[in-house]
Amino acid sequence: MAPFLSSSLPLLLLSFLPLLSLSFSTVDQPYKTYIIRIDSQSKPSIFPTHYNWYTTEFTSTPQILHTYDTVFHGFSAILTPDRAATLSQHPSVLAVIEDQRKQLHTTRSPQFLGLRNQRGLWSDSNYGSDVIIGVLDTGIWPERRSFSDVNLGPVPGRWKGICEVGERFTARNCNKKLIGARFFIKGHEAVGGAMGPISPINDTLEFKSPRDADGHGTHTASTAAGRHAFRASMEGFAAGIAKGVAPKARLAVYKVCWKNAGCFDSDILAAFDAAVKDGVDVISISIGGGNGISAPYYLDPIAIGAYGAASRGVFVSSSAGNDGPNFMSVTNLAPWIVTVGAGTIDRSFPAVVVLGNGKKLSGVSLYAGLPLSGKMYPLVYPGKSGVLAASLCMENSLDPKMVRGKIVVCDRGSSPRVAKGLVVKKAGGVGMILANGVSNGEGLVGDAHLIPACALGSDEGDAVKAYVSSTSNPVATIAFKGTVIGIKPAPVVASFSGRGPNGISPEILKPDLIAPGVNILAAWTDAAGPTGLESDPRKTEFNILSGTSMACPHVSGAAALLKSAHPHWSPAAIRSAMMTTANTFNNLNQPMTDEATGKVSSPYDLGAGHLNLDRAMDPGLVYDITNNDYVNFLCGIGYGPRVIQVITRSPVRCPVKKPLPENFNYPSLAALFSSSAKGASSKTFIRTVTNVGQPNAVYRFTIQAPKGVTVIVKPRKLVFTEAVKKRSFIVTITANTRNLIMGDSGAVFGSISWSDGKHVVRSPIVVAQIDPL
């Protein structure tokens, strides 16, 4: 059902009688959960509290799930669609949003970001010891070594949070590292009947507490801020010292996602509200929508909650989604959120498929069981039958007579990769070759399979299938090569990483940047095996996962280090430091490439580039953004004051002269030209930079103009002194889009860089063609 947005202006209430009289006797309509955005200033003085007003004026107490008063004003409640529609017409209601299910966007990586022991940002920030990272995820397994508080100082005095007790979780599970833990389940419980099967809350499948039954939250929390853990590995893979990006940062965990059930907006918004009230400095949320579909900012509770946090100085990082390499698949698009895509690191877990004709095909695997020892086995591809389910190795799709004792070729898609291996095992197969389709290209992800298995790229997968079709008795084996480091090229943009352009505001480049998100080793729960399958009995202290979910906490930890080193920097300044210093070249000193295609990646793939913390610590200049700047941007894209108030919480006024989105002080520039324009067109951008380096500095620009585009910058230099910290400049971009060769992306790309001889402050330029409305 479409969300409601109230069009009426806030008015003094004319009646204090309850608007809704709820009961559960309605037969015609199912009850659903809705988030109600209230104009808090409309509360009549007769009511002592907002909660009293909500329960008297709008609904009854049993139907209210959460009340919100920090990042958002309002409540969530169980209503019928008709009641929700009626409520949306109330003069004090700004919006009624139906609760939606979001999904999780499911060592060596700190060194790959440029961090070294006792040097640079780790040393200067004391490893982030005074910073608090709030993680919204599946909870935490607190006993892991990654969450030890040995040699940590006192909990920061500003902390106001709690350690919420529940199933197998007591106050003793928190310490000076894990300083707070909460769980939010009311939205999850309210929709259980309407949304289908949800994991039972018990001590084997799920815990009604902050304890993590899934593993995802433990992994992301330790990626951001895990302590040094020696002799770490996942069944021998990636052996070494595991550590998070900010090893001494404090963690506050907010469990909003439940095993096999996703994460509901009403619970996520409640967690944002609590986290900001508790006193976190950074929020890490590896959660979002799927299929590259994003709601407008005023109907997206993650965007709304994130604005409430960012407007109070809290840095919010979120995952870009795993629907790449599809065009416009990036999610979490609000300009106050740092949106993080995923790249590879210089470590891999190779495996080789050897065919009976002698051909060797390279892939990856985290299989750690008994090897095949070079023995050749019969090879079968169930997809030859033309049955789609069999080609995908879906549950109950394989004929045991066909696959028993054989290695089975399974196509990737429609079901979890590890689940396909289990299907093969149940049918009597001895191994699996997992073949990418065209949509996945050559992007490979390692999995801890239950049987000998190897993932192959699309080309190699086609080669296997061609061999099966051309041979009467095809055979194969799989050899596993363990862990290999020093892989080149790296980083490479992960094929699954969400891609631009921004589907809501193409004026804002998304993703903002990429960070390590492929084959990341981090702590894991004891409640699930490394595959996450119920039938996987294995226990492991660490697990290796891939996804933009893994990239996001790298940026969260990085933000903690930067916040510790520069306490007065705003969230926008921290983002700017990361973006303008990001790498666009790999470890071969060549432009980064796209794993899916092998071609050079563009800002639609990697944003400003790959996170480089060594340089981010001292960026020279930053593009700062105020709350008023965000309001002006929203006015500029056509939002009215009442709609904006849904996001900002406080009433706003738009300027008489409509602001231009091009002048929003973002660290990137996107020039959008109409496809119907005749001849050359120009766009002008105004940007303001703040000097955070040496007080007396002179910066000069360098332009890499997109092919066929003219870029003019004024003035030619920016002079800073002790007294002058800010300078503005104008960029004019001129193009005839009919003459541009834009390729599949529909855009051409370049950059502008400012340098004082020491710092290089780089911003990507995107020139794109859009169709008129």
C-alpha positions in Angstrom: 0.0 0.0 0.0 1.3 3.5 -0.8 2.3 5.7 2.1 0.2 8.6 3.1 1.5 12.1 3.2 -0.8 14.7 4.9 -1.4 17.7 2.8 -3.0 19.8 5.5 -1.1 22.4 7.4 -0.6 22.1 11.2 -3.6 23.5 13.0 -4.7 23.7 16.6 -6.8 20.7 17.4 -10.5 21.3 17.5 -11.4 18.2 19.4 -9.7 16.2 22.1 -11.8 13.1 21.5 -10.0 10.0 20.3 -9.8 10.0 16.5 -9.5 6.2 16.3 -11.3 3.6 18.4 -9.4 0.4 17.7 -10.4 -3.2 18.3 -9.3 -6.4 16.7 -12.8 -7.3 15.5 -12.3 -6.0 11.9 -12.7 -8.9 9.5 -12.4 -7.2 6.1 -8.9 -5.7 6.6 -5.7 -7.1 8.0 -3.9 -5.0 10.6 -0.6 -3.6 9.7 2.1 -1.5 11.4 2.4 2.2 10.5 4.9 4.9 11.5 3.1 8.1 12.2 5.0 11.4 11.9 3.5 14.0 14.2 4.0 17.8 14.2 5.1 17.9 17.9 4.5 21.6 18.2 0.8 20.9 17.7 0.4 19.2 21.1 -2.3 20.9 23.1 -1.2 22.1 26.5 -3.9 20.0 28.1 -1.7 16.9 27.6 1.3 16.6 30.0 3.3 14.5 27.6 3.4 13.6 23.9 2.7 9.9 24.8 -0.4 11.0 26.7 -1.5 13.0 23.6 -0.8 10.1 21.2 -2.8 7.5 23.3 -5.7 9.9 23.9 -6.0 11.7 20.5 -4.8 9.1 18.0 -4.9 5.6 19.2 -5.1 3.4 22.3 -2.2 2.3 24.4 -2.0 -1.4 23.4 -1.7 -0.6 19.7 1.3 1.7 20.1 4.6 -0.1 19.5 7.3 2.6 19.7 7.3 6.3 20.5 10.0 8.5 18.9 11.2 11.8 20.3 14.8 12.4 19.3 15.5 11.8 15.6 11.8 11.8 14.8 8.6 12.9 16.5 5.7 10.4 16.5 4.9 6.8 17.1 4.4 3.4 15.4 1.1 1.6 15.9 -1.0 -1.3 14.6 -3.8 -0.1 12.4 -6.0 -1.1 9.5 -5.3 0.6 6.2 -8.6 2.5 6.5 -7.7 3.7 9.9 -4.3 4.8 8.6 -5.9 6.6 5.8 -8.2 8.4 8.2 -5.4 9.3 10.5 -3.4 10.8 7.6 -6.0 13.5 7.3 -5.5 14.7 10.9 -4.1 18.2 10.9 -1.3 17.3 13.3 -0.2 14.3 11.2 2.6 15.0 8.7 2.9 11.5 7.3 1.7 7.9 7.7 4.3 5.4 6.5 3.6 1.7 6.3 6.2 -0.4 8.1 8.4 -2.2 5.6 10.9 -5.0 5.9 14.5 -4.1 5.1 17.3 -6.6 4.6 20.9 -7.1 5.6 23.4 -6.2 2.9 25.0 -9.6 3.5 42.7 -9.8 9.3 44.1 -7.9 6.6 41.7 -5.2 5.6 42.8 -2.5 8.1 46.3 -2.6 6.6 44.8 -2.4 3.1 43.3 0.9 4.2 46.7 2.3 5.0 46.7 1.7 8.7 49.9 0.6 10.5 50.6 -0.2 14.2 51.9 2.8 16.1 51.8 5.0 13.0 49.6 7.6 11.4 45.9 7.7 12.2 45.9 4.7 14.6 48.6 6.4 16.7 47.1 9.9 16.4 43.6 8.8 17.4 44.6 6.3 20.1 42.8 3.7 18.0 39.5 5.6 18.5 39.4 5.0 22.3 37.1 8.0 23.1 34.6 7.4 20.3 31.4 5.4 20.5 30.1 3.4 17.5 26.5 2.4 17.4 25.8 -0.7 15.3 22.3 -1.4 14.1 22.3 -5.0 13.1 21.5 -8.5 14.4 23.1 -8.1 17.8 26.4 -9.4 19.1 28.1 -12.5 20.6 29.7 -10.7 23.5 32.1 -13.4 24.6 34.3 -13.1 21.5 37.9 -11.9 22.0 37.2 -9.1 19.6 35.1 -7.5 22.3 37.5 -7.7 25.2 38.0 -4.6 27.3 41.5 -5.4 28.6 43.6 -2.2 29.0 40.7 0.0 28.0 40.1 3.2 30.0 36.8 4.2 31.6 33.6 4.4 29.6 33.2 8.0 28.2 31.3 10.1 30.7 28.8 11.3 28.1 27.4 7.8 27.6 23.8 7.5 28.7 22.9 4.1 27.3 22.1 0.8 29.0 22.9 -2.9 28.8 19.4 -4.4 28.3 19.0 -7.9 29.7 17.1 -10.7 27.9 17.5 -14.3 26.9 21.1 -15.4 27.5 22.2 -11.8 27.9 22.8 -10.1 31.3 24.4 -6.8 32.3 27.7 -8.6 32.8 27.9 -9.2 29.1 28.7 -5.5 28.7 32.1 -4.1 29.6 34.3 -1.1 28.8 34.4 -2.2 25.2 30.8 -3.2 24.6 29.3 -0.4 26.7 25.7 -0.8 25.7 23.3 -3.2 24.1 19.6 -3.0 23.3 17.1 -4.9 21.2 14.0 -3.7 19.3 11.4 -6.4 18.5 8.0 -4.8 18.6 7.7 -4.1 14.9 9.0 -7.6 14.1 6.5 -9.2 16.4 3.6 -7.1 15.2 3.9 -8.2 11.6 4.7 -11.8 12.2 1.3 -13.0 11.2 1.0 -10.8 8.2 4.5 -11.2 6.8 4.8 -15.0 6.8 7.1 -17.3 8.8 9.4 -15.8 11.3 12.0 -17.6 13.3 10.8 -18.7 16.7 12.3 -16.7 19.6 13.9 -19.4 21.6 17.3 -20.4 22.8 18.3 -22.3 19.7 17.1 -20.3 16.7 16.9 -16.8 18.1 17.3 -14.8 21.3 14.9 -12.2 22.6 17.8 -10.1 23.7 20.8 -8.3 22.1 22.5 -11.7 21.6 23.2 -12.5 18.0 21.7 -15.7 16.5 22.6 -14.8 13.0 26.2 -13.7 13.0 26.0 -10.7 10.8 25.9 -8.2 13.6 28.9 -9.7 15.4 30.8 -9.6 12.1 30.1 -6.0 11.3 30.7 -4.8 14.9 34.1 -6.5 15.0 35.0 -5.2 11.5 34.4 -1.6 12.7 36.0 -1.9 16.2 37.2 -5.4 17.0 40.2 -5.7 19.4 43.4 -7.4 18.2 42.8 -11.2 18.3 45.8 -13.4 17.7 45.7 -16.7 15.9 42.5 -15.9 14.1 41.2 -17.7 11.1 38.1 -19.3 9.6 39.0 -23.0 9.6 42.6 -22.2 8.6 41.7 -19.6 6.0 43.0 -16.0 6.4 45.1 -17.0 9.4 46.8 -14.1 11.4 45.7 -11.3 13.6 42.1 -10.1 13.3 41.4 -6.5 14.2 38.8 -3.9 13.5 39.5 -0.5 11.9 39.1 1.3 15.3 40.3 -1.3 17.8 39.8 0.8 20.9 36.5 2.5 20.0 33.6 1.6 22.2 30.6 -0.3 20.8 26.9 0.1 21.5 24.8 -2.5 19.8 21.2 -2.1 18.7 19.6 -5.3 17.6 16.9 -4.5 15.0 17.2 -7.5 12.6 16.0 -11.0 13.5 17.2 -14.3 12.0 15.5 -15.2 8.8 13.0 -12.3 9.3 14.7 -9.1 8.2 14.6 -5.7 9.9 11.5 -3.6 10.2 11.5 0.2 9.7 9.6 0.9 13.0 12.3 -1.0 15.0 15.1 0.7 13.0 13.7 4.1 13.7 13.4 3.3 17.4 17.1 2.3 17.4 18.2 5.5 15.7 16.2 7.4 18.4 17.8 5.5 21.2 21.3 5.6 19.8 21.4 9.4 19.4 19.9 9.8 22.9 22.4 7.4 24.3 25.3 9.4 23.0 26.9 7.6 20.1 29.3 9.4 17.8 29.0 7.1 14.8 26.1 4.9 13.5 26.9 1.9 11.3 23.9 0.4 9.5 24.5 -2.3 6.9 20.8 -2.5 6.1 18.6 -1.3 3.3 16.1 -2.1 0.6 16.7 -4.5 -2.2 16.5 -4.5 -6.0 17.9 -0.9 -6.1 14.5 0.5 -5.1 14.5 3.5 -2.8 11.7 5.5 -1.4 11.7 9.3 -1.3 13.6 10.7 1.6 10.5 11.7 3.5 9.1 8.2 3.3 12.3 6.3 4.1 12.7 5.7 7.9 16.5 5.1 7.5 16.9 8.4 5.7 14.7 10.1 8.3 16.5 8.6 11.3 19.9 9.3 9.7 19.0 12.9 9.3 18.0 13.2 12.9 21.4 11.7 13.8 23.5 13.7 11.4 21.8 17.0 12.3 23.1 16.3 15.9 26.6 15.6 14.8 26.5 11.9 14.5 28.2 10.4 11.5 26.0 7.8 9.7 27.4 5.2 7.3 25.4 2.7 5.4 25.8 0.0 2.8 25.2 0.6 -0.9 23.3 -2.7 -1.4 24.3 -5.9 -3.2 22.3 -5.6 -6.4 25.2 -4.6 -8.6 26.4 -4.6 -11.3 22.9 -3.4 -12.3 22.6 0.2 -13.3 21.0 2.5 -10.7 21.1 -0.3 -8.0 22.7 1.7 -5.2 20.5 2.2 -2.1 20.6 4.5 1.0 20.8 7.6 -1.1 20.2 10.5 1.3 23.0 13.1 1.1 23.5 13.1 4.9 24.3 9.3 4.8 27.7 8.1 3.7 26.9 5.4 1.2 29.6 2.7 0.9 30.2 0.3 -1.9 32.5 -2.7 -1.8 35.9 -3.5 -3.3 38.2 -6.5 -3.1 41.4 -6.6 -1.0 44.7 -8.2 -1.9 43.8 -11.6 -0.5 42.1 -14.5 -2.1 41.2 -18.1 -1.5 41.8 -19.7 -4.9 40.5 -23.1 -6.1 41.0 -24.7 -9.4 38.6 -26.9 -11.4 40.4 -29.4 -13.5 38.4 -30.9 -16.4 38.9 -34.2 -18.0 40.3 -32.5 -21.2 43.1 -31.0 -19.1 41.7 -27.5 -19.0 42.2 -25.7 -15.6 39.7 -23.0 -14.6 40.4 -20.6 -11.7 37.8 -19.9 -9.0 37.5 -19.4 -5.3 36.4 -21.5 -2.3 36.5 -21.6 1.5 35.8 -25.3 1.7 37.9 -26.7 4.5 36.9 -30.4 4.6 38.4 -33.5 3.2 40.0 -32.7 -0.2 39.2 -34.6 -3.4 43.0 -35.3 -3.7 43.0 -35.1 -7.5 40.5 -37.9 -8.0 38.4 -37.4 -11.1 34.6 -37.7 -10.7 31.8 -37.8 -13.2 30.5 -34.3 -14.0 26.9 -33.4 -14.6 24.9 -30.2 -15.4 21.2 -30.6 -14.5 20.4 -27.5 -16.6 20.8 -29.7 -19.7 17.3 -30.9 -19.0 15.9 -27.4 -19.5 14.3 -27.3 -16.0 15.2 -24.0 -14.5 14.9 -25.2 -10.8 17.4 -28.1 -11.6 19.9 -25.7 -13.2 19.8 -23.6 -10.1 20.0 -26.6 -7.8 16.9 -25.5 -5.9 15.5 -27.6 -3.0 14.2 -31.0 -4.2 15.0 -30.3 -7.8 17.8 -32.8 -8.3 17.3 -36.4 -9.2 19.6 -38.5 -7.0 20.0 -41.1 -9.8 21.5 -38.4 -12.0 23.8 -36.7 -9.4 24.9 -39.5 -7.0 28.6 -39.8 -6.8 29.2 -36.9 -9.2 30.3 -33.3 -9.2 27.3 -31.1 -10.1 27.3 -27.8 -12.0 24.9 -25.4 -10.4 23.9 -21.9 -11.8 24.1 -19.0 -9.3 20.9 -17.2 -8.4 17.5 -17.5 -6.7 18.8 -19.3 -3.6 21.8 -18.9 -1.3 25.1 -20.2 -2.8 25.8 -22.5 0.2 22.2 -23.8 0.1 22.9 -25.2 -3.4 25.7 -27.2 -2.1 23.5 -28.7 0.6 20.9 -29.7 -2.1 23.7 -31.4 -4.0 24.9 -33.2 -0.9 21.4 -34.4 0.0 21.0 -35.8 -3.5 24.2 -37.8 -3.1 26.6 -35.5 -5.1 30.2 -35.4 -4.1 31.0 -31.8 -5.1 29.7 -28.7 -6.8 30.8 -26.1 -9.3 28.9 -22.9 -8.8 28.7 -21.0 -12.1 28.1 -17.3 -12.4 25.5 -16.1 -14.9 26.0 -13.0 -17.2 24.5 -10.7 -14.5 27.2 -11.7 -12.0 30.0 -11.6 -14.6 33.4 -12.6 -13.3 32.7 -11.5 -9.7 33.5 -14.3 -7.2 32.7 -14.7 -3.5 34.2 -17.4 -1.3 31.9 -19.5 0.8 32.5 -22.1 3.5 30.7 -24.9 1.7 29.6 -28.1 3.3 30.9 -30.2 0.3 33.9 -29.7 -2.0 32.8 -26.7 -4.1 34.3 -24.0 -6.2 32.8 -20.7 -7.6 33.6 -19.8 -11.2 33.0 -16.7 -13.2 30.6 -16.5 -16.1 33.2 -17.3 -18.8 34.7 -20.3 -16.9 31.2 -21.5 -16.1 30.3 -21.5 -19.7 33.5 -23.4 -20.5 32.5 -26.1 -18.0 29.0 -26.4 -19.5 30.4 -26.5 -23.0 32.7 -29.3 -22.0 29.8 -31.3 -20.4 27.8 -30.9 -23.6 30.6 -31.9 -25.9 31.8 -35.0 -24.1 30.0 -38.3 -23.5 31.7 -39.0 -20.2 32.7 -35.7 -18.7 34.8 -35.8 -15.5 36.4 -33.2 -13.2 38.1 -32.6 -9.9 38.6 -29.5 -7.7 41.9 -28.5 -6.0 41.9 -26.1 -3.1 44.8 -23.7 -2.7 44.2 -22.1 0.7 45.0 -18.4 1.3 47.0 -16.3 -1.1 48.0 -12.7 -0.3 49.5 -10.0 -2.5 46.8 -10.4 -5.2 47.1 -7.9 -8.1 45.2 -5.9 -9.2 43.5 -4.8 -6.0 41.2 -3.2 -5.1 38.7 -4.0 -7.8 35.0 -2.9 -7.5 33.0 -5.9 -6.4 30.6 -7.1 -9.0 27.7 -7.2 -6.5 28.3 -3.6 -5.2 25.4 -1.2 -5.8 25.9 1.1 -8.7 24.9 4.6 -9.5 23.4 6.8 -10.6 21.4 8.0 -7.7 17.8 7.1 -8.5 16.2 9.8 -6.3 18.6 12.8 -6.6 20.9 12.3 -9.6 22.6 15.6 -8.7 24.2 13.7 -5.8 26.8 11.1 -6.8 26.2 7.7 -5.0 27.9 5.6 -3.8 30.1 8.0 -2.0 33.1 5.7 -2.0 34.1 2.0 -1.7 35.8 0.1 1.1 36.9 -3.5 1.6 33.9 -5.8 1.3 35.0 -9.1 -0.3 36.1 -12.1 1.8 36.4 -10.1 5.1 37.5 -12.1 8.2 35.7 -11.0 11.4 34.1 -12.4 14.6 31.2 -14.7 14.4 28.4 -16.1 16.6 28.3 -19.5 18.2 24.7 -19.9 17.3 25.3 -20.5 13.6 27.8 -22.3 11.5 29.9 -20.4 8.9 27.3 -21.0 6.2 24.4 -19.8 8.4 22.4 -22.9 7.4 20.4 -24.6 10.1 22.0 -27.9 9.1 25.6 -26.6 9.5 26.9 -28.0 12.8 30.3 -26.3 12.7 31.4 -23.6 15.2 33.9 -21.0 14.4 35.1 -17.9 16.3 35.7 -16.0 13.0 34.0 -16.1 9.7 34.7 -14.8 6.2 31.8 -12.8 4.6 31.4 -10.6 1.6 28.9 -7.7 0.9 28.5 -4.0 1.1 27.5 -4.9 4.7 31.2 -5.6 5.3 32.4 -2.4 3.5 30.1 -0.1 5.6 31.7 -0.9 9.0 35.2 -0.2 7.6 34.0 3.4 7.0 32.3 3.5 10.4 35.6 2.5 12.0 37.4 5.0 9.9 35.0 7.8 10.9 35.6 6.9 14.6 39.4 7.3 14.1 38.9 10.7 12.2 36.4 11.9 14.9 38.9 11.0 17.6 41.8 12.8 15.8 39.6 15.8 14.8 36.8 16.1 17.5 35.3 19.2 16.1 34.8 18.0 12.5 31.2 17.6 11.4 29.9 14.4 9.8 30.0 16.2 6.5 33.7 17.2 7.0 34.6 13.6 7.9 32.9 12.4 4.7 34.6 15.0 2.7 38.0 14.0 4.0 37.3 10.4 3.0 36.0 11.2 -0.4 38.5 13.8 -1.5 41.5 11.7 -0.5 40.1 8.4 -1.9 42.2 6.2 -4.2 41.2 5.7 -7.8 44.3 3.6 -8.7 45.0 0.0 -7.8 48.2 -1.6 -6.5 49.5 -1.8 -10.0 49.2 2.0 -10.2 46.5 1.7 -12.8 42.9 2.9 -12.8 40.7 0.6 -10.7 38.6 -1.8 -12.7 35.2 -3.4 -12.4 35.1 -7.0 -11.4 32.0 -7.7 -13.4 33.4 -6.5 -16.7 37.1 -6.1 -16.3 36.9 -2.5 -17.7 38.0 0.7 -16.0 35.5 1.6 -13.2 33.6 4.9 -13.2 32.3 7.1 -10.3 29.0 5.3 -10.8 30.8 2.2 -9.6 33.2 3.5 -6.9 32.0 7.0 -6.1 35.0 9.2 -5.3 37.2 6.1 -5.0 38.5 3.6 -2.4 38.9 4.7 1.2 42.5 5.7 2.1 42.8 6.6 5.8 46.4 7.7 5.7 45.5 10.6 3.5 42.0 11.2 5.0 43.6 12.2 8.3 45.1 15.3 6.7 42.9 16.2 3.7 43.9 19.8 3.5 40.5 21.2 2.6 37.0 19.9 3.4 33.5 20.6 1.9 31.4 21.2 5.0 27.6 21.1 5.0 25.2 22.6 7.6 21.7 21.6 8.5 20.5 24.7 6.7 22.3 23.5 3.6 20.4 20.2 3.7 17.1 22.1 4.0 18.0 24.3 1.0 18.9 21.2 -1.0 15.5 19.6 -0.2 13.8 22.9 -1.2 15.9 22.8 -4.4 14.7 19.4 -5.4 11.0 20.4 -5.0 10.1 19.4 -1.4 7.8 21.8 0.3 8.2 22.9 4.0 5.7 20.4 5.3 7.3 17.5 3.5 10.7 18.6 4.7 9.5 18.7 8.2 8.8 15.0 8.1 12.6 14.7 7.8 13.9 17.6 9.8 11.5 17.3 12.8 11.4 21.1 13.1 9.4 23.5 10.9 11.3 25.0 8.0 11.0 27.7 5.4 12.2 27.5 1.9 13.9 30.6 0.4 11.8 32.8 -1.9 14.2 32.1 -4.7 14.4 28.3 -5.2 17.9 27.1 -4.3 19.8 25.3 -7.1 20.7 21.7 -6.3 24.0 22.2 -8.2 25.1 24.6 -5.4 24.7 22.0 -2.6 28.2 21.8 -1.1 28.8 18.1 -1.8 32.4 16.8 -2.6 31.4 15.8 -6.1 29.8 17.5 -9.1 27.0 16.0 -11.3 26.0 18.1 -14.3 22.6 17.0 -15.7 21.7 18.1 -19.2 18.3 17.6 -20.9 18.4 15.2 -23.9 16.2 17.6 -25.7 18.7 20.5 -25.5 19.8 21.9 -28.8 23.4 22.9 -29.0 25.7 23.5 -26.1 24.4 23.9 -22.5 26.1 25.0 -19.3 25.7 24.3 -15.6 27.3 26.4 -13.0 28.3 25.1 -9.5 29.4 27.0 -6.5 31.5 25.2 -3.9 33.0 26.4 -0.6 36.0 24.7 1.0 37.3 25.0 4.5 41.1 24.9 5.2 41.9 22.3 7.9 45.6 22.1 7.1 48.4 24.6 7.5 46.8 28.1 8.0 48.8 29.8 5.3 48.2 27.9 2.1 47.6 28.5 -1.6 45.7 25.9 -3.7 45.6 25.7 -7.5 43.3 23.5 -9.5 43.9 20.8 -12.0 41.0 19.6 -14.3 40.5 16.3 -15.9 37.6 17.3 -18.1 35.2 14.6 -19.3 35.7 13.8 -22.9 33.9 16.4 -25.1 33.2 18.7 -22.1 34.5 22.1 -21.3 35.2 22.9 -17.6 36.1 26.4 -16.4 37.0 27.2 -12.8 37.2 30.6 -11.2 39.3 31.9 -9.4 42.5 30.2 -10.5 43.8 29.9 -7.0 42.5 29.8 -3.4 44.5 31.7 -0.8 44.1 30.9 2.9 45.5 32.7 5.9 45.2 32.6 9.7 42.1 34.9 9.3 40.6 33.4 6.1 39.6 29.7 6.6 36.9 29.5 3.9 37.1 30.2 0.1 34.5 29.7 -2.6 34.9 28.9 -6.2 32.7 28.5 -9.3 32.8 25.6 -11.8 31.1 26.0 -15.2 30.5 22.9 -17.1 29.5 23.2 -20.8 28.6 20.3 -23.0 26.6 19.4 -26.1 25.1 16.1 -25.0 24.2 15.1 -28.6 27.9 15.0 -29.4 29.0 13.2 -26.3 29.9 9.5 -26.5 28.4 8.3 -23.2 28.5 4.5 -23.4 26.3 2.2 -21.4 26.3 4.5 -18.3 24.8 7.4 -20.1 27.5 9.7 -18.6 31.0 10.8 -19.0 33.4 11.4 -16.1 36.2 13.6 -15.0 37.5 15.4 -11.9 38.7 18.6 -10.3 41.6 18.6 -7.9 43.0 21.4 -5.7 46.6 21.1 -4.5 49.0 23.2 -2.4 51.9 21.0 -3.3 51.3 18.6 -0.3 47.6 17.9 -0.3 45.5 16.8 -3.3 41.7 17.5 -2.8 39.9 15.6 -5.6 36.3 15.7 -6.5 34.7 13.5 -9.3 32.7 15.2 -12.1 29.8 13.4 -13.8 28.1 14.8 -16.9 24.9 12.9 -17.7 22.0 13.2 -20.0 18.5 13.1 -18.6 15.1 12.9 -20.3 12.7 15.8 -19.6 9.6 15.0 -17.6 
